[in-house]
Each structure stands twice: as C-alpha cells, then as structure tokens.
Amino acid sequence: MRHLFGFFLGVVLVAVASVVLVFGLGEVAAREGRVSTTGFTLLCVAGVLLGLLVVLRRMSPLAPLVGGLLLLAAGIAAWVRPAFYADVRTGVDQLQAGLPVVLQLGIALLLGSLLVVVGLLPGGRRRVRETRDERDDREDRDDDYTVLPRSEPEAWRSPSGPGTNAYPTATPYQRPPLERPPS
C-alpha cells in the first residue's frame, strides 16, 4: 500500500513541481534581466516540492524513482525530437517561455537523473526498536570474554579469619591537648 501511495505521490508531485518550475523559469525569462520576485519564489517552491519528493523516499523508493523517470523521459524526448516541444502551445506566456528552457537546456534530464539515483539508493538497515528490558538483558548477557572473579580476591582476605581485612586495625589519631600560653 505504501508503494502504491509512493507511486501516486511521485507522479503528482513531479507534475506539480514541473509546472511550477516551468512557470517560474518563464517568469524569470520574460523579465529580460530585471528581477522577478514572483519567478524566484516559484523556483523556490519547485525546489521544495522536489525536495519533498526526495524525502518521501523514506516512505517508498518509488516516489522519487517514478518522478525521475518521468522527467528523464521528457528530457530525452526533447533531445531526440526538439521540434515536437517547439510546436506546443500552452496559452500562457510564462509556460511558453519556460518550457524550452527546462527541456532543451537539460534541466529535466538533470533533475530526472538525480531523482532516479535517489530512488535507486539502498535504503539502509532498519533498526528494530527494543524495549528497555530487552536492552538491559542484552547488555547483561555474558559474552565469555569478561573474566569475573568467582570469589573474594586473596588480597582482601585475612589469614586470621573469614570476613576480616588483611590490613591491621589502626588506632585513631588523637590530637595532643592544647597548651595554654603562660599568662
């Protein structure tokens, strides 16, 4: 179920991110060198959407893989038959200006290949969560490498009897009485 959801999110997010990217690049290109805050904002939103697609890899590797394959297919088709995308009429000036930038300059190939690589990366090991009792039991197990004394060490035993100290009993220090100075 999570892979089906990942497949669906990969298709939807890459489509939305692509439209936002094309629209943002068209907005920047239409300004002819002037600063376009709308275009740069749209480019940032497209970057966030593509980053979200990368993060969704933890849920299912199909999300970035499917999105990357779609972008790769569009980029390869634009390089094989550039005239096909040149005749596309979108009806929106920003989209009309941004589409050749994304497809013919290889931005779609770059983003698609990055997403495919992210989708094909190994997922890493999943660590099973263990309870505190299980962790304590694992730490308390004897690994047969630690030598533990079976009885009290001989240096601690007294030859005179069990349970006594090997050191002689010391007399407490007694302070000499204070002498009063002659008055």
N, C-alpha and C positions, 0 to 999 in steps of 0.2 A: 504494500500500500504506500509506503514512503517513497518507493522508487517511482510509482505512478504519479504521486504528488510532485516529486522532483522533476520528472519529465514535463509535467504540465507547467510548473513554475519556470523551468528552463526556457520553454517556448514563449511563454507570456512575457517574462522579464527581458529576454533578449529582443523581443519585438518592440516593447515599450522603450527600452534603452536605446535601440537603434533609431527609432523615430525621434526621440528627444535629442540624440547625438546629431542626426542629420539636420534637424531643425536648428539646433544651436550653432552648428558649423555654417549653415546657410545664413543665419542671422549675423554671425561674425563676418562672413564673406560679403554680405550685402552692404555692410557699413563702409567698405572700401578704405580701411585703415583707421577709421575712427573707433573709439572704444565703445563696445556694446556690452553693457552690464547684463542685459537680457540673454545675450548669446553665451557669455561666460557662466552665468547662472545655470543655463540649460546644460552646458558642458559638465558642470559640477554635478548636476542631478543625474546625468547619464553615467558619470563615473561612480556615483553612489549606487546606482542600480546595478551596474556591472560588478561592483564590489560586493553587493548583496548576493549576486549570483555566485560569486566565488565562496562566500561564507556559507551558502546553502549546501556546499559540498559536504559539510559535516552531516547533513541530513541524508543526502543521496548524491552520489557522484554523477548521476545522470543530469542534474540541473546544469552544471557548467559544461558538461560534455555535449548535451543536445544543443545548448545555446551556441557553443563554439562551433559545432558542425554546421549549424545554420549560417553563421557568419562566414565560415570558410567557404561554404557553397556559394553564397552571394558574391564573395570576393573573387573566387576562381571563375565564376560565370562572367563577371565584369571584365576579367583579364582575357578570357577566351573570346568573348563577343562583346566588345565595348559598345558597339552600335546599338545593341539591344537596350541598354540602360540609357543611352543618349536620347532615344525616342520616347521615353516615359514622361508623361505629362501629369504632374501631381495637382496642379491648380493652385498651389501655394508657392509663392516666390522663394521663401526660405528653404522649403523642401527641395525645390527645383535647383537651387544653388548648392545645397549641401550634399545631395545625392552623388554627384560626380566626385566630390572631394572624398567622401567616405569610401566609395567603391573603386575609383580609378587610381587613387593615391595609395591604396593598400591598407588603409586603416581597418577595414573589415577583415582583411587577412591577418593583420597583426593581432587584433583583439580576439578573433576566432581561434588562432593558434594558441594564444595564451590560455583561453578558456578550455581548449581541448587538453592541453598539458595539465592544467589544474584538475580536470576531470579524470585523467588517467593516472595521477599520482596515487601511490598506495596510501591507504587510509591510516595506517599505523595500528598499533595494538590497542585494544580497548581494555582498560583495567577494570576488573570486576571489583565492585565495592564490597568491602568486607566490614563486618561489624567490629566493634571494639573488642568483644570477647574472642572473636576469631583471630584478630591481630595479636592479642595477648597470648593466645595459645600457640600461635606460630612463633612468636618471639621466645616463648618459654621452652620450646622443644629442644631436646639435647641433640646437638649435631655431631657428637662423638669426637669433636676436635678440642673441646674445652676440658681440661683436666680439673676436676673438682676434688678437694680433699674429702676423704670418706670419714675421717675422724679429726680430733683436735690435733694440731701440729705438736711435735715433741717439744719445741722451744717454749710452748705455752704451758706445758705440764711440769709439775713439780715432782721431783723424785720422792718427796716425803709423803705425798698422798694425792688422791684424785681431787680435782677441783681447786687446788691451790695454785698460787702463782709461783713461777720459778724464781722470782726476784725476792730478796729478803724484805721483810716489812721495815719500813723506815719510821724512824721516830719523828714526830712532828717538830718543826723548828720552833724553838722557844726563844723569844726575844729577851735579851737581858733587861733587867729593870732599869728604869731611867734614874739617873742620879741627879739630884738637885744641886744646882751650883751653890757654893758656900755664900751665905749672905753676910 
